[in-house]
Amino acid sequence: MTTTAPQKKVKERSLGQSQFSVAWGQFRKNRLAKTGGVGLILIYLMALFAPFLAPDSLSSYSTTDITRFQPPTPVHFRDPQTGALTRPYVNKFSQQLNMDTFVNEYKATDEKCPIYFGVRGASYKILGFIPGNLHLYGTGNDQAGCNVFLIGGEALGRDLLTRTLYASQISLTIGVGAVLASTIIGLFMGALAAFFGGIVDTVVMRLVEVISAIPYLFLLLLLRSVFPQNINPIFALYVILGILAFIGWGGLARVTRGQLLSVREQDFVSAARALGASDNRVMWRHMLPTMTTYIIVTLSLSIPGFILLESGLSFLGIGAVEPYVSWGSLLAQAQEGGLSSLNSRPWVLIPGFFIVFTVGCFQLLGDGLRDAFDPRKRQ
Amino acid sequence: MIPFLVRRFFQAIPTLFLASVLIFFVISLAPGDFLTPARLNPGISEEQLRNLSISFGLDKPAYVQYFYWMWNMLHGDFGTSFQYTQPVLPVIWPRIVNSVWLVLLNLVFFYAIAIPIGVYGAVRQNSFGDKSINVVLYFLLGFPSFFLFLIVIYFILQIRNATGWDIPLGGMTSNNYDQLSSLAKFWDVLRHLLIPAAVLALTDAAGLTRVIRGLMLEVMRSDYIRTARAKGVSERTAIWKHTFRNAILPIVAGIGGLLPGAISGAGFVEVVYNYPGITPMLLTAINAQDLYLIAGFTVISTILLIVGNALSDILLAVVDPRIKVG
């Protein structure tokens, strides 16, 4: 009598299904990973359309009406007299110096500032070339005190939400950019070491060892100190990206070297050589493609680490500098005026939750990809 | 054991040598040389400048300068900090000691959190407790340490306002530290260290807990554990003596590799907590372009790391008797 094992569901698969389509099928079954992916798409869309979603421009603030650390303005939907639904509005805020505590206090006045959707305001360019001046919401009037601060104001009286949205552009780019750059360096160096062997191999592997022996934060600070403090803010971003890439390539180079050394001895490489393929072709067409899945998985799993590191550097004040801003440098405001003043303005912590959300999504996605490419975890 | 240690010592030398070359190379990339800040300082005379310039061989090619620098360093002379106009070593040494205390206490918490939770997760695999701990830890992985610490500080402030407890919120010592007895001094420092060390350990422990859980699960399925159980050893012995001791070997081997991350991670918390450790001083040194101070910190912490690596190898030899033979 023959019995079929119950767990083996033989599915009709078309022949010649590629590794990627198998992985994609696996990935689609993983609900957590899909959630992570969707979260990332949303947050990247948010970064892309930040100028439109934000009610203000990156660094516009009033020099006459300084709204330093203004608390979030509640949005009202009902008319206080009649109780009927009205167009959403915020109260106009006035500032008063409390003569007992000498703290500037914000008080809501009775005057209403209605919120309009699709108002014209500060002009911007999406992706640097699509011009516009339409904003999702805003009061559309320039009166002092008539600001919609959904999550409060920051140290110079700018809208914290606007700053957070703009910050996402930098926070989401630098981490990913640094991972891509360090992957390229790592692959190149690993291939170099495996291919040439001998002295090149020793030098590269020793360099990897040395870089990992120095505490990464100090190496980062040391490298940053090579450049003057007051460099162009845009250049500073590239510097940070470069430094992050420089300290991050070691692990991948080591794995690449090991993998290529083992692949070099395999039959398909010998066959390619026997057929007269050039070194270049063997490397690019036959040896490096064996690394593809490994690279996809490590890429997605190392992005969260780099995003955290970038936020840390910006927090320390050596990443994104004014006028540019990243989530980390927004969090640095929490320290302004001593930690005990954090009590009076807890909303400055909100940008941190964007970091947590992004990193969480990348982790879910990375874990999902790892499982999808792992034949032992196939479902 | 002794030959093993000797071999380990000699293996560390090239790494240390190359690290110092890298650090020197990076510093010489910086605009100006070591004496640029000194030249701007009217308090330093021409005579002193010339002496400094000769003692560091600034008139000679770069590799000769390196050997001068190295030679001075081997004699305990790390150069002069231009910010403090003092030799570097006495300036940075107390800071390094402070940071080491924080890192050590952090490591104690780190293992005290990760080991029991990881073992629990493996022993009660897929139970409700295991799953909920996993979710919490996964969530914690996404928090930058300084952000979690800021949140903790916010809650401490609330507790302080509500109850009037005197929970320390920064620094390493209280104002009246000098008048305390030595036991009270110890308690005072410990009280200041507890919260930052615990928060730091919590953010880091998430990763290790998952590793320990995985390793434990792997070992628990092996034949010799079944044999031990069949022989009738108690559950406790089976888990802690037979499984755990074998499962932690990769972790003991990894302690050394953990230290660079631990020191760097502590740096962020030091900045938030206003703790007199390495990183806050390093940041001011960067603003002041005080290169000798930066180099001193980097060299000494690299030496400490390599020592830590060697120690973890020795520890591994203690835990795993097979190492000593090889």
Contacts between the chains, C-beta under 8 A, distances in Angstrom:
chain1	res1	chain2	res2	distance
A	206	B	14	7.1
A	206	B	15	7.8
A	206	B	18	5.7
A	207	B	18	7.6
A	207	B	22	7.9
A	209	B	15	5.8
A	209	B	18	7.7
A	210	B	15	6.2
A	210	B	18	4.5
A	210	B	19	4.8
A	210	B	22	5.5
A	211	B	22	7.5
A	212	B	257	7.6
A	212	B	260	7.0
A	213	B	15	5.4
A	213	B	16	7.9
A	213	B	19	5.4
A	213	B	260	7.3
A	213	B	302	5.8
A	213	B	305	6.0
A	213	B	306	6.3
A	214	B	19	5.7
A	214	B	22	7.4
A	214	B	23	7.3
A	214	B	260	7.2
A	214	B	298	6.2
A	214	B	301	7.7
A	214	B	302	5.1
A	214	B	305	7.7
A	215	B	259	7.9
A	215	B	260	4.3
A	215	B	261	7.9
A	215	B	263	4.6
A	215	B	264	4.9
A	215	B	298	7.8
A	215	B	301	5.3
A	215	B	302	7.4
A	215	B	305	6.6
A	216	B	260	6.1
A	216	B	261	7.3
A	216	B	264	5.2
A	217	B	263	7.4
A	217	B	264	3.4
A	217	B	265	8.0
A	217	B	267	4.8
A	217	B	268	7.9
A	217	B	279	6.8
A	218	B	263	7.9
A	218	B	264	7.2
A	218	B	278	7.7
A	218	B	282	6.8
A	218	B	294	7.9
A	218	B	297	6.2
A	218	B	298	4.7
A	218	B	301	6.0
A	219	B	298	7.2
A	221	B	282	5.5
A	221	B	283	7.2
A	221	B	286	5.7
A	221	B	294	6.8
A	222	B	23	6.7
A	222	B	26	5.5
A	222	B	27	7.5
A	222	B	294	5.6
A	222	B	295	7.6
A	222	B	298	5.5
A	223	B	26	6.1
A	224	B	286	6.6
A	225	B	30	6.5
A	225	B	285	7.8
A	225	B	286	4.6
A	225	B	289	6.7
A	225	B	291	6.9
A	225	B	294	5.7
A	226	B	26	6.1
A	226	B	27	7.8
A	226	B	29	4.9
A	226	B	30	4.7
A	228	B	31	6.7
A	229	B	286	7.6
A	229	B	287	6.2
A	229	B	289	7.8
A	304	B	141	7.7
A	304	B	142	7.1
A	308	B	144	5.0
A	311	B	144	5.3
A	311	B	147	7.8
A	312	B	144	5.9
A	312	B	145	8.0
A	312	B	146	6.6
A	312	B	268	5.4
A	315	B	144	7.5
A	315	B	146	5.6
A	315	B	268	7.0
A	315	B	271	7.7
A	316	B	268	7.3
A	316	B	271	6.2
A	316	B	279	7.8
A	316	B	283	6.1
A	317	B	283	7.3
A	318	B	283	7.7
A	318	B	286	7.1
A	328	B	144	7.5
A	331	B	146	7.2
A	331	B	147	6.1
A	331	B	150	6.8
A	334	B	150	5.2
A	335	B	272	6.8
A	339	B	153	5.6
A	339	B	157	7.8
A	339	B	169	5.8
A	339	B	170	6.2
A	339	B	272	7.6
A	339	B	274	7.7
A	340	B	157	6.4
A	340	B	169	6.8
A	342	B	150	7.0
A	342	B	153	6.3
A	342	B	154	5.5
A	342	B	157	6.3
A	343	B	154	7.1
A	343	B	157	4.6
A	343	B	158	7.3
A	343	B	161	7.0
A	346	B	154	5.8
A	349	B	147	7.4
A	349	B	150	6.0
A	349	B	151	6.4
A	349	B	154	6.8
A	352	B	143	7.9
A	352	B	144	7.2
A	352	B	147	4.0
A	352	B	150	7.1
A	352	B	151	7.6
A	355	B	142	7.4
A	355	B	143	7.9
A	355	B	144	6.0
A	355	B	147	6.6
A	356	B	139	7.8
A	356	B	142	4.4
A	356	B	143	5.7
A	356	B	147	7.4
A	357	B	142	7.6
A	359	B	141	7.4
A	359	B	142	3.9
A	360	B	138	7.7
A	360	B	139	6.9
A	360	B	141	7.8
A	360	B	142	4.2
A	363	B	138	7.1
A	363	B	141	6.2
A	363	B	142	6.6
